[in-house]
Amino acid sequence: MTNEAKEDFDAQQWLAQAFDLLTFDDLWKQYLTADELTPPDAKTLSRVGASLRDMWLSVSDSGMDQYVVYRADWVARSARYSGSSVVPHDSSAVRSMAKLTFGALREMSHSEAEGLRGKCVELEGYKRRPDNDFHHIRSLLLAGATLTAHAVGNSELAKGFEAKLITAGGLTEPLGDEAKTTSREPCSG
């Protein structure tokens, strides 16, 4: 397998991990907000939360920023042809967005993981029902997944991640305006 093929394969695996993580996190959130949460349920949710924590750390320490930066021309072209309103249509702006998005995801993941660890301890002791407010880091993951999906040439998957990002309110402003491509940040905070 060539190095480029391995990088493409790794990016596809990362996208699968990101999708699994987002789905798993949504399901965990549904159970956390259920009307009836028994002590055995709380213990089970604590173990699930520990798995989620590991998933967040794995996804955030991926090196996908380097892959997206390397494929920035392709990403910009894919975003332009698919009509993306999130991903810049200029390769230098794509590089900036990738560095900002994945850098922030990496920085936040460890503090978020510690917060998740605390929530799991609270669930284990059935002290209170913790919230699951990971809006900012989820927005970063969605932005990263949108970029990566364009990088592997899957604009349909990118559109799905982009729609979820926009629906979640994870943007400070629409990102389709070419005049603003160099000063955009992908997520609010």
C-alpha positions as CSV (number, residue, x, y, z in Angstrom):
1,M,0.0,0.0,0.0
2,T,1.4,3.4,-1.0
3,N,1.8,6.1,1.6
4,E,-0.9,8.2,0.0
5,A,-3.3,5.2,-0.1
6,K,-2.6,4.6,3.6
7,E,-3.3,8.2,4.5
8,D,-6.6,8.0,2.5
9,F,-7.5,4.8,4.4
10,D,-6.6,6.4,7.7
11,A,-8.8,9.4,6.9
12,Q,-11.7,7.1,6.1
13,Q,-11.2,5.3,9.4
14,W,-11.1,8.6,11.2
15,L,-14.4,9.6,9.6
16,A,-16.0,6.4,10.7
17,Q,-14.7,7.0,14.3
18,A,-16.0,10.6,14.2
19,F,-19.4,9.4,13.0
20,D,-19.5,6.6,15.7
21,L,-18.5,9.1,18.4
22,L,-21.2,11.6,17.4
23,T,-23.9,8.9,17.3
24,F,-22.8,7.3,20.5
25,D,-22.7,10.7,22.2
26,D,-26.2,11.5,21.0
27,L,-27.5,8.2,22.4
28,W,-25.7,8.7,25.7
29,K,-27.3,12.2,26.0
30,Q,-30.8,10.7,25.3
31,Y,-30.3,8.2,28.2
32,L,-28.9,10.9,30.5
33,T,-32.1,13.0,30.1
34,A,-34.5,10.1,30.5
35,D,-37.2,10.6,33.1
36,E,-36.4,7.5,35.0
37,L,-32.7,6.8,35.8
38,T,-32.2,4.0,38.2
39,P,-28.9,3.4,40.1
40,P,-28.0,0.4,37.8
41,D,-28.7,2.5,34.8
42,A,-26.5,5.3,36.2
43,K,-23.6,2.8,36.7
44,T,-24.1,1.5,33.1
45,L,-24.1,5.1,31.8
46,S,-20.9,5.8,33.8
47,R,-19.2,2.9,32.0
48,V,-20.5,4.2,28.6
49,G,-19.3,7.6,29.5
50,A,-15.8,6.2,30.1
51,S,-15.8,4.7,26.6
52,L,-16.9,8.0,25.2
53,R,-14.0,9.7,27.0
54,D,-11.6,7.3,25.3
55,M,-13.2,7.9,21.9
56,W,-12.9,11.7,22.3
57,L,-9.2,11.4,23.0
58,S,-8.6,9.0,20.1
59,V,-10.4,11.2,17.6
60,S,-8.8,14.4,18.7
61,D,-5.2,13.1,18.6
62,S,-5.5,11.9,15.0
63,G,-3.2,14.2,12.9
64,M,-6.1,14.8,10.4
65,D,-5.1,18.4,10.2
66,Q,-1.9,17.5,8.3
67,Y,-3.9,15.3,5.9
68,V,-6.5,18.1,5.2
69,V,-3.7,20.7,4.9
70,Y,-1.9,18.4,2.4
71,R,-5.1,18.0,0.4
72,A,-6.3,21.7,0.7
73,D,-6.5,22.2,-3.1
74,W,-8.8,19.2,-3.4
75,V,-10.8,20.2,-0.3
76,A,-11.4,23.7,-1.7
77,R,-12.4,22.4,-5.1
78,S,-14.7,19.8,-3.6
79,A,-16.3,22.4,-1.4
80,R,-16.8,24.8,-4.3
81,Y,-18.4,22.2,-6.6
82,S,-20.7,20.9,-3.8
83,G,-21.8,24.4,-2.9
84,S,-20.4,24.2,0.7
85,S,-21.3,27.2,2.9
86,V,-19.0,26.0,5.6
87,V,-15.7,25.1,3.9
88,P,-13.8,27.9,2.2
89,H,-13.4,27.7,-1.5
90,D,-9.8,28.9,-1.3
91,S,-7.0,26.4,-0.5
92,S,-5.1,28.8,1.8
93,A,-8.3,29.4,3.8
94,V,-8.8,25.7,4.0
95,R,-5.3,25.3,5.4
96,S,-6.1,27.9,8.0
97,M,-9.4,26.4,8.9
98,A,-7.9,22.9,9.2
99,K,-5.2,24.1,11.5
100,L,-7.6,26.2,13.7
101,T,-10.3,23.5,13.8
102,F,-8.1,20.5,14.6
103,G,-5.8,22.5,16.8
104,A,-8.7,23.6,19.0
105,L,-10.2,20.1,19.0
106,R,-6.8,18.7,20.2
107,E,-6.5,21.5,22.9
108,M,-10.1,21.1,24.2
109,S,-10.2,17.3,24.2
110,H,-8.1,16.7,27.3
111,S,-10.1,19.2,29.4
112,E,-13.4,17.9,28.1
113,A,-12.2,14.4,28.8
114,E,-11.5,15.3,32.4
115,G,-15.0,16.9,32.6
116,L,-16.4,13.7,31.3
117,R,-14.5,11.7,33.8
118,G,-16.1,13.8,36.6
119,K,-19.5,13.2,35.1
120,C,-18.9,9.5,35.1
121,V,-17.9,9.6,38.8
122,E,-21.1,11.4,39.6
123,L,-23.1,8.9,37.7
124,E,-21.3,6.0,39.4
125,G,-22.2,7.4,42.8
126,Y,-25.7,8.3,41.6
127,K,-25.1,11.7,43.1
128,R,-26.8,13.7,40.3
129,R,-27.7,13.5,36.7
130,P,-24.9,15.3,34.8
131,D,-25.6,17.3,31.7
132,N,-23.9,16.4,28.5
133,D,-23.0,19.8,27.2
134,F,-20.2,19.3,24.7
135,H,-21.6,21.7,22.1
136,H,-18.3,23.5,21.3
137,I,-16.1,20.3,21.0
138,R,-18.9,18.6,19.0
139,S,-19.0,21.6,16.6
140,L,-15.2,21.3,16.2
141,L,-15.5,17.6,15.4
142,L,-18.3,18.3,12.9
143,A,-16.2,21.0,11.2
144,G,-13.2,18.6,11.1
145,A,-15.3,15.8,9.7
146,T,-16.7,18.1,7.0
147,L,-13.1,19.1,6.0
148,T,-11.9,15.5,6.1
149,A,-14.9,14.2,4.1
150,H,-14.1,16.7,1.3
151,A,-10.4,15.7,1.5
152,V,-11.3,12.0,0.8
153,G,-13.6,13.1,-2.0
154,N,-16.9,12.3,-0.3
155,S,-18.8,15.5,-0.8
156,E,-22.2,13.8,0.1
157,L,-20.8,12.8,3.5
158,A,-19.4,16.3,3.9
159,K,-22.8,17.8,3.2
160,G,-24.3,15.6,6.0
161,F,-21.7,16.8,8.5
162,E,-22.1,20.4,7.3
163,A,-25.9,20.3,7.7
164,K,-25.5,18.9,11.3
165,L,-23.0,21.6,12.1
166,I,-25.2,24.4,10.8
167,T,-28.3,22.9,12.6
168,A,-26.3,22.7,15.8
169,G,-25.5,26.4,15.6
170,G,-21.8,25.7,15.6
171,L,-20.9,28.6,13.3
172,T,-20.2,32.2,14.1
173,E,-21.3,33.1,10.6
174,P,-22.0,31.4,7.3
175,L,-18.6,30.5,5.7
176,G,-19.5,30.6,2.0
177,D,-18.6,34.2,1.3
178,E,-15.3,34.2,-0.4
179,A,-14.4,37.7,0.7
180,K,-14.2,36.4,4.3
181,T,-12.3,33.2,3.8
182,T,-9.1,34.2,5.6
183,S,-10.7,35.5,8.8
184,R,-13.2,32.8,9.6
185,E,-13.4,30.6,12.6
186,P,-15.5,27.4,12.3
187,C,-17.2,27.4,15.7
188,S,-18.6,29.7,18.2
189,G,-17.5,29.7,21.7
